[in-house]
């Protein structure tokens, strides 16, 4: 019998396994993907290159990147059955529709349901990497009564996503901010959704099952769902004259202020300065500047009263709002990026697996 170790609630401070995928350095407030500093990657690489580095553990050659992007483009369309399923879910929250669509896609190829080899997992990843934006855009437009815009293989993944949602490609600054958000959201070690994916994978279940579970975990407002809650809170704050008073009333009601705090970073989230810079570049109209002013005031007020710093969701939420997305689309956009980190972890767990099965202390009757 192995020695029994009692872990703290929420597994705080517990190292459960090793990983070569990313390193969250809380002391230095830095994040590394496969040894590369993420702030640097966000200045120098496209999201496709970062996705390749994370999943295939190497910087792609020009030819490898061209092939990767060509495959991504060819996998973008979704079939009639998936479209019909999304139509049936037109009133659902987009995260619920996306989670169901991934599960549906996983059931469509029964011959691959139990195939967890690395080459098949990489192929399943690339299909989802290509199809998730199409699923989100299809549901987005259909729920508004708009016609679907088919994927365009002359466009990059990000350009194509905007085109499928809005029928146009935005300015360079919007595209850059979007790509940067994709890079920053791509991977973050053993967070709740990634750990969920690894737990499911550890039973030797398949990639679609693990991703479906991970989407369920990401949806929660304490995790990825926070980027939506940030925008709801900022909209409420915009109606109030005094940020300090608004914050005090929220804290008195024992409410969590969304987009603040982090289990690992206690001296600030390494990704915030990069995303905040892009949010500030995006805010050009009077309305957007008023939103930015409130966003900065609340961060200062929170620091003064609680000493708690923002996390990535705090600048990402308003950035997606300025880009023109509806609030319920924010967490699905997070999935467009995090599919990369999840897939890398699913492959890593599979290649060096032991079932994850902790104990519980019985305190019942
Ligand atoms: N608003 C108000 N108070 C907060 C807070 C927030 N966003 N985040 C942490 N705190 C307070 C807690 O109330 C607690 O205070 P207490 O000791 O007086 O009870 C203290 O800070 C420690 O927080 P705790 O909830 O124990 O931290 P955690 O590591 O368990 O949780 C989060 C981390 C991220 C879940 C938590 O900070 C949170 O709920 N944040 C808001 C949701 C969010 O932005 N999630 C995205 C994460 S990337």
Boltz pocket constraint, residues with backbone or C-beta under 6 A from the ligand:
constraints:
  - pocket:
      binder: B
      contacts: [[A, 10], [A, 221], [A, 222], [A, 223], [A, 224], [A, 226], [A, 255], [A, 256], [A, 257], [A, 258], [A, 259], [A, 260], [A, 261], [A, 262], [A, 263], [A, 264], [A, 306], [A, 308], [A, 311], [A, 312], [A, 313]]
      max_distance: 6.0
